[in-house]
Structures are given as C-alpha cells and as structure tokens.
Amino acid sequence: MGTSRFWAGQNKLFRKTFGKIEDWLANEGYIGSIDINCIVNQNGIYPLEFTPRFGYPTIALQEESIESSTGAFLYDLANGNYPEIQVHNGFQVAVRVVLPPFPFDDAKTYDKNSRNAAVVFQTESHEGIHLEDTKKIDGQWRAAGDNGMPIVVTGKGDTMQAAREQAYGRIDNIVMPNLYYRDDIGERWIEGEGDRLLAWGYLGPSED
C-alpha cells in the first residue's frame, strides 16, 4: 500500500546485510537493484525476503528520489556502467491509490465498482503521479486490468513529514470513484522508528 525511503551511505545496516554478499555479487557481475526486507530491533537484523529486481511501488519512489536522468541511470545499468546519479537528500514517500476489492480477488466486486473507473487529475501538473494499471480512452484516463492498482503517488521533502504532506496533497487532487489508500505511510518514522534505528547504531557510523 505504500513505503518511505531515504538515501544513506554504507552504515551498519548495510554492512550486516548487503555487505556480507557485496564481494560475491560483484564477482558474479550482478547489476541492478536488490531489496532485502527485514525486521530490525535492538537485538539484531532478521531478513525475511530477498528480491533481486526493481520492486513495486519502490521503483516509483526511486524515480521520485533520483533527480538526474532516470533514462541515463537505466542505460548505464543495462550496459554495465557505474551510474552517476544525483539524488534527493531528504525523505520520499509513496502511496498506492487503489480500488475495490484490492487486495482481494473478487471479479464480481471489481466489475461492479472499479472496472474502467475514471481517473481524473484536477491539476495540470502530474508531478509525483506514477501510472500503473491505467489506460487512456478518448482523452480520459481510466483504470485498466483487474487488480485495482491504477496509480502510485509520491512526494519528497527535507523531513518525513514534509514528504508525507506533499504526497497526500497530490492525492487530494485526484478523483476516482471508490478510491482508497493508507494515510499512515511514514508516520511510524516520525513517531520514533528513525530515532530507534539511530540509537541502536544501524544508521550512524559504526566500527562493527
């Protein structure tokens, strides 16, 4: 339903996860994105999932955070070059805007409530709007497919709160019948998760 992110250097969190396989990946010639999904607390890091690809909606959030050419970045990856990118130094938030019956599979509900639903943008700017399962018919954007995931909306800011405000402000300018989304993306960071990661030594410089 959504995610938040920021760019960081090779801190303890990196060294205890990717750092353990960095040389192996380099020797194998791996090029691209890898997602390691973890539970992290004061006792350690507990990996749950290892995904060697661009994820969704993470790729939309990465595009929001990369301020240089995304096309040049992908070109360099495809050709084995070291990508030189400029990134946003603050925080980024992505929110998936969905339609019934997401996340469930119910064709009858989808046909009744969501199929071909109009997707209306109330501002000329489409900054932070990432089309997923959408189509344009006679000049009108409409939901496509049958999974109820038409768009992802992103925002960024110097703080997590500023990124949240931009993302949710952009959602306020979108009209779809029966749309819904989580309104708490990034909140737990603000409420103390970021401070705990720093206190446990995962984000700051560390010798171990």
N, C-alpha and C positions, 0 to 999 in steps of 0.2 A: 504493500500500500504506500510505501514511501521510504525515504532514507535521508541521512545527512552525512556530510563529509567535510574534510579539510585536508590540505597537503602538509606533509611533515617529512622530516629527514629520517635517517636511519637510527631510530631510537631503540629502546629496549624491546618494545612491542614488535618492531621489525626483526631485531636480531633473534628473538625467541621463536619466530615463526618463519618468515621467508629467509631470514639469514641462515637458517640451518640447511637450506637447499639451494642457496644462491649459486654456489660454485657448480653444483650438479646441473642446474638449469642452464647456466652459461655454457658448460661443456656439451650439453645436448643441443645447443643452438636455439633454445626456446626464445621466441619473440612475441610479446603481447601482454595482455592483461591477465592477472590471476587474482581471484577472490578467495580469501580464507575467512570463513565465517567462524567466529569464536565466542565462547563465554569467557569473560575475564573478571577475576576478582583478586582480592589481596593474597590469595593462596597460589594463584597460578593462571595459566592460559590453557583453555580446553578447546581445541579445534573441533568443529562439527562438520564442516563441509569444505571441499577444495574444488574450485571451479576454474579451469584454465581457459577462460574466454571473457569477452565483454558481457556483463550481466545486465539484466533489466529490472528496475529502471536506472541502474547505476550508470549505463552508458550515456543517458540523457544528462545525468548530473555531472559526469566527466566533461561532457560538451559544454555545460554551463561554466565549469571551472577553468577550462582551457581558453585563454584569451588570445592566443595566436591561432593560426590556421588549423582547424581540425583536419582538413583535407591533407595538408602537408604532413601532419602528425601520422595519419594513417598510411600515407605514401611511404614515409620513412620506415614504419614498422614492416610494411609489406616487402620492402626492398632490403631489409636487414641493416638499415642505417640507425645511428643513435639519434633519436628525435630531439630537436632543440625546441622546447616549448616554453611559453610564458603562461603562468597560471595565476589565478586569483589567490591572494594571500590570506583571505578571511575564511568564511564558512559558506557552505552551499547546502540547500535543502531541495529535495524533490518530492512531489506529492502525486500519486496516481489518482486521477479522477475517473471513476468507474460507474457502471450502470448495472441494474439488476439482471441476473441474480448473482453476479460476481460476489464471492469466489466460487460459487456453486455452479453445477452443470444442470440446467433445467431449461430445455429448449422452449417449452410452453411459456414460461415466465419471460424468457428473453424475447420471444416473438410478440408477446403482449405489451411489454413495457419498453423495450430497448431497440429492437431491430430498426435500422435506418433512422435512428433518432437524430434530429438536427443538432449540430454543434455550432453555436453562434458565438462569435467573438465581438464584444461590444466596443473594442478599441481597434484602431488601425494597426497598432503595434502588436506583433506576435512574439515579442521578446519573451523567452522562457517557456514558450509553448512548444512541446515536442509531440508531433502526431505519431500515433501508433496504429491502431486499427481504425482508420478513418478513410473516407473516400469523398471525392468532390463530384457532385452531380448537378449539372445546370447552374454552376456557380455557388452551390450550397454544400458546405461540409456536413457529412453525415457519418454516424457510427457504421463501421464495417465489421465483417466477420460475425462471430457468435460467442466471443468470450467476455464482452463487456469491458474492454480496456481501451477506450479510444484515445486518451491523451495522458501525458505526464506534464506537470507544470513545475518549473524550477525557479529558484531565487537565490541570491547571494548577498552577503553583507560583511561588514567588518566583525560583527558578532553573530552568534547563532540566532539571537532574537531578531536582528535586522534581516537576516536571510529568511527567517520564517515570515516576517511581515511582508517582504517582497513577494514571496511565493504565494501566500494566501491572498494578498492583494490582487495578484494576477488572476487567481481563481475566481475572485469576486466579479471579474469582467467576462466570465464565460457562462453561457446559458445552455443547458441541456435538460430535457425532461428526465426527472428521476435520478439525476446525478447525485453521487455521494462520495465522500473521501474522509480519511482520517485527519483530524485537526490538531494532533499532538506531535507531529513529526518534529524532532529536535528539542522537545520540552524537557526530556529527561537529562539531556546535556546541561541545560540551563539550571535544572534543579539539583545538580550536583555530580552527575556522572563524569563530567570533564574534570572536576576538581579531584574526584577519587582516582582517576587514572593518573593524574599528575602526582598525587600523594603516594600512590603505590609505585611510582618510578617508571611507569611504562612509556610516558610521552617525553619526559625530560631526559637530558644526558645521563648515562649510567655506564659504569665500568663492566657490569656483568651481562 
